[in-house]
Amino acid sequence: MSAVDILKDLKARKFKPLYLLQGEEPYYIDQVVDYMEKHVLSDGEKGFNQTVLYGKDTDMATILNAAKRYPMMSEYQLIIVKEAQDLKWAKETEGSSKEAEVALNYFEKPLPSTILVLAYKYANFDKRKKIYKAIANNGVVFQSDPVRDYKLMPWIEDHIKEKGYKIAPQAAALMAEYLGTDLSKIANEVEKLCLNISKDATIQTDDIQRNIGISKEYNVFELQKALATRNVLKCNQIVNYFADNPKANPMVMVMANLSAYFTKILKYHYLPNKNDAAKELGVNPYFVKDYETAARTFSIGKTFDIISILRSYDLKSKGLDSTGNTTDGELLKEMLFKIIH
């Protein structure tokens, strides 16, 4: 089940006795847990029937003793175990612990009036274990995986659309480039935007600069566009800005984005059908023309050379094959010269 499916069932008050919410991306796990904590029980029922525990501060015996109780003046009781990955029994070999054995017995026959939620964040429960299979058979297992880089821009567009707003492709791309794959961070920045922008307006790069603080002129996205047209002046202005503002534009991020960019240019060169470029490159169709322009500017041979240059300067930025105390800004300027010329 997806997070949307789970929330839909919860809103319809279709509850399962067991929920295992697992995965490396905490955003959706937090979203489901937050909804359950606020809405499954009424304020009057929460006092006697809602328990929140933390994995590192509890054990399975305590959790199961609570789970086996019947609710007081309520149809259900809710037990939420946050940071469940810190529970000792979850890491032990099956059969080696009394706790794991007792847990398996409960998960195979859970109490229907108890809703037990295990928020197993930043990790995945071992699917080979009988406990996992018991939870899957008698409850809900939700897998929350990180959003891939190429899916980040569509995720931002969809998230903003769900809130009743619109965003220009350039603005969504700018957010995706600079905010990374931390969905909670992106969601918080979207909240800021929505507080300051009318629903009738489309979110533009100016709005991103005003409300999030990302420069609309001096960023990796604009550097890529300048490189695609070999706009030497603009490229140098942007890289000089990066050199003067290293905290806002760390070299590791610049290198990662440029490497991904030129890898896509190389892939574009080899596409048998350029009409499928958006799908094959994993980009919004709006940006395909930028890769077409870049492919005209950089031949296949030059693109290979640039990827080699990027790898070399990535090593130098990490202290390998570098001379003296060269700063990241100086390395960027030197690298840019080699890319352009």
N, C-alpha and C positions, 0 to 999 in steps of 0.2 A: 504494500500500500504506500502511496505517496503521502506527504504531509497534508496536502489538500484533501485527500480521501479521508485521512484520519480525522482532520478537523471537521469535515462535513458530517461524519458519523457522530462525533462528539456533540456537535450542535444539534443533531437530531436525537441526542441522548441514547445512542446505540453504543453501549459500553462493552468492553471485553474485560475479563478478570486479570489479564496479564498484558503488559506492554513492554517490549524491549526496544528502546530507541538507541540505536548504535551508529557509529561512524565518525569519520575524521572532521566533518563539517558540523560545528555545533549550532549553527543558525536555526535549522529546522527543528532540531531536538529542543532547543530553548523555546521555540515558538509553540510547539505542542505542549510542553510542560507548563509554560506560562498560562496557556489557555485552560488547561485542566485545573491548575492551582486556583484560578480565579472563577471558573464557571461550572465545574462539575457539581459542586455542592453549594447550597445557599449559605449566606453569612451565618444563619442560625444553626445550620448543620455542621459547619466547619469546626466549631469548638470541640466537639466530642468525636468527630469522624474524619478529620483530616490530619495526617501526620506527614511531616517532611523530615527525612533523614539524609545524612551524608555518608558516602561510602567509607571514607577514612575514619569516621567517628563511630561507626556501628558495625554490627556483624549480622550474619544471616539468621542466627537464632533470634535476635531481637526483631528483625524484620518479619520473620515467620510467625513469631508470637503475636505480633500486631496484626498480621494478615489473617490469622485464624479467629480473631475476635469478630463478633457480629456488630453491625452498626447500631447506634442508639438513636431512636426517633428519626431514622432516615432509612431510605431504601439501600443506600450504598455507604461504604467508607472508602476513603481514598488514601493510599500510601504512596508517596513519591520518594524514591531514593535517588538523590542527585549525586553526580560523580560516582556512579555505581561501578565504574572500572577500577576504583580503589578498594573494592571489597576483596578480601584475601581469598575467599573461596573461588572467585571467578578466575583466578590465576593458577589455581592448583590443578594437578592431574586428577582426572575423574576417578573416583573410587578411593582416593588417598585421604579424603577428609569426611568426617562425620557430617559437617555442615553441608557439603555438596550432596551427600546422600539424602539428608533430610529435605534439602531444597528440591531435589528431583522428585521426591514423593509429593511435595506440595504442588509443584508445577504440573505434575501429571493429573492432579485432581484439585484445582484451585477452588476456593470458596467463591461462589457466584456473586455474593454481596460485597466482595472486596475488589477494588480496582488497584492493582499493584503495578507501579510504573518504575522501570529501571532505566535511568538516563545514563547510558554507557557512552560517554563522550570521548572523542579523540582516539577511539580504538574500536576494534570489532571483536565481538564475542566469538569464541571458537565454534564454528558451525558443526564440527564433528562430534561435539559433546551431546549426550542424551538430554541434558538440561535445555540446550538450545532448541532441539527438536520438540521437546515437551512444550516450551513456550510458543513455538511456531504452530503447534497443533491446537493449543488451547487459548491462544491469544493473538497478539499482533507483534510482528517483528518489522521494524522500520529501519531502512538503511539510508544513512545520510552521508553521501559522498561529496567531496569537494567539486565545485564547478570548474570544468576545464577552461583554460584561458580563452579558447576560441568561442566558448559558449557564454562568456561573461557579458559581452555587449548585449546579446539578445535577452539575457537574464535581467539586466538593468532596464531595458526597454519594457519588458513584460511587467516587472515590479512597479515601475512608474505608471504604466497603463492601468494596473489593478487599482491604483490609488486615484484614478480618474484624471491623470495628467498626461501630457505628451512631451517627448524629448526629441530634439534634432539628432540625426545620426552622429554628427561631429561631436556633440556634447556627450552622447552616450559613449563614444569611442574614447573621449578624453578621460571620462570617469573610469572606464575599464583599464586604460593604460596606467593611471596613477594611483588608483585605490587598491589594486591587487585583487586577490580572490577571497578576501575576508568578507563574507556576506553580511555579517553583523555590522561591520564598519561601513559598508556600502549602504545598508538600510538606514543607518543613523544619518549619513550624509543626505540621503534622499528625503528623510524627515525634515532636515534643515531647508532643503530646497522647497519642499511643499508648503512650508510655513510662510515663505516669502514670495511665492509666485502664484499668480492667478491661474485657475483651472482653464481659463479661456486662452491662455498664452502657451506657446511651445517653449520648453526649456532650451535655452541656447548656451553657447560657450561663454558668453558674457555673464550669464547667471551662475555658471560653474565657478568662474573666477571670483565673482562677488561673494558668493555664499560658501564656497568650499576652499577657496584660496589657491586654486591651481591656475597658473598663468595660461591665458588662452593663446599667447603668442610665442612663449618660450617653453615648449614642452617637447617630449619625444615624438608625439604625433605630428607636430609642425616640422620637426627636424626631418622626419621621414618624407614629408611632402616636399620640403626644400631639396632633399637629396634626389628625389625622383625627377626633379626638373633641373638639377645641377645649379641651383641658385646659390652660388658660392657665398655671396654677401649674407644672405639669410642664414645659411648653415653656420657661418662663423659667428654671427650675432647670437644664435641660440647656444652654441657650444661655449662661447664666452660667458653667457648668462649661467650655464650649468657650472662652469668653473668657479664663478663668483658665489654660487649658491649650492654648494655640495650637499648640504643636509636635505634640501628640498628635491635635489636631483642626484641621488647617489649613483655612482658609476655602475654598480652591480645591476641597478634597474635599467639604466640606459643601455648597457651591454645586452641584457636579456631581451629587451624590446627590439634592438637593432638586429640581433641574431635571428629572432623570430621573423622579422620583417624581410630580411634578405633571403632567408630560407623559403619564404612564400614566393618571393620574386623568382627564385630558381625553380620552384615547383610550377609557377605560372608558365615559364619558358617551355616546360616539358608537357604541358597539358595537351592532349590530342584534340579536345573539344573545348575551346575557350568559352563557349556558352555555359559550361558547367563550372566556371571559375569560382563563383561565390560559394557553391557547395563544396568544391574540392579544397579550396583554401580556408574554408571555415570563417568567412567574413560576410558582412552585410553587403548585399548587391550594390549599395550606394558607393562602396569603396573599390569596386572592381576596376574602374577606370584609372584609379591611382596606381594599381599594380600593372595595368597595361602601359601607362606612361613610364613607370620605373623600368619595365622590361625593355622598352625602347631605348632608355638612357643607358642601362647596364646590360651588356651582352651576356651570354651564358658564361663565357670565359672570365669576364670582369666580375661577374657575380660570384663565381668560385673563388677568385682572388680576394674579394671583399670578405667572404666567409672565413677564409684563411687568416686575413688581417684581424678580424674580430676575435678569432680564437687566440691569436698571438697576444693581442692587447688584453684579453681577459686574463691570461696567465700573468702578464706584466702587472696588472692591477692587483693581483694576489701575491705579488712579491717575487715571482719567478721570471727569470730572463730579463730583469730590469736593472738599470744602472743608476747608482746613487739614490738620492731621496726625491725622485720624480713624483710630483703630486698627481692625483687623479685628473685634475683639470688639464695639466700639461700633457698627460697621456691621451686624453680625449681630443685635444687640439691636434696632436701629432697623428693620431689615428684618422681623424676626419680628413686631414690633408691627403693621406694615402688613399682613402676611399674615393675622394673626389678626383684625384689626379692619377 
